[in-house]
Amino acid sequence: MRIYRVTVGREGGATRVLKVPSRTDVQAGDAAAALMRKDESVLSIEETDDPYQEVDAPPGGTQAHP
């Protein structure tokens, strides 16, 4: 499992960074969606090398295992 840094917010407005575990970047966006506010969208997704693996959300589901 990899750790991704997902930047969420409004384009040109306030942003915040969520760290989530995931197998893929697409699933990282899904995991971050659970923590996003209604007016936020995903602005970027980057894989990170976090030796402590501290995260803000559990892994997102998959099509086979929602």
N, C-alpha and C positions, 0 to 999 in steps of 0.2 A: 504494500500500500504506500502510495506517495502522499506528500503533503503539498497542497496548493494554496497560494495566496490569491484570494478572489477580491478584487476591488469592486465595490458596489456604490451606487449613489445616483445622482442626476448629472448628466453631461453639462459641464460648465458650472456645476453647483458643488455642494458638499459631498464628500466621498468618505468611505471607511473601508478598512481592510478586514476580511474574515479569513481565517486559516482553517482549512477543512481537509480531512483525509479522503482519498479517492483513488480508484484505479486509473481513471482517465480524466482529462480536463472537462469533458462534457458532464461527467458525473459530479465533478467538483462544483460546477455551476448549479446542478440540481441540489447538492447538499447545502450550498449557500442560500438557495431560494427559501429554505425553511427559516432563515434568520433575517431575510430582507423585509423592509417595510414596503407598504403598498405602492409608494411613489418612487421606489428605487429600481434600478436595473443593473445587470452585470456589465461592468465597464471593461474589465480585463481579468484574465486568468493566467497565473504564472506558477510553474512548478518551483518549489523552494527546497533547499537542503536544510531542514530543521533538525539538529541533533537531539533536541528534547522532545520533538513531535508533539508540541502543545497545539491543540486545536480548539475551535469554537463550536464545532458541530460534529455529529456522527456522520459516517459515510452516507452518501446518497444511495438510493436503490437503483436497481437495473430493471430493464423491461421484463426479465425473467423472474426477478425477485424485488418487487416494489417496496 
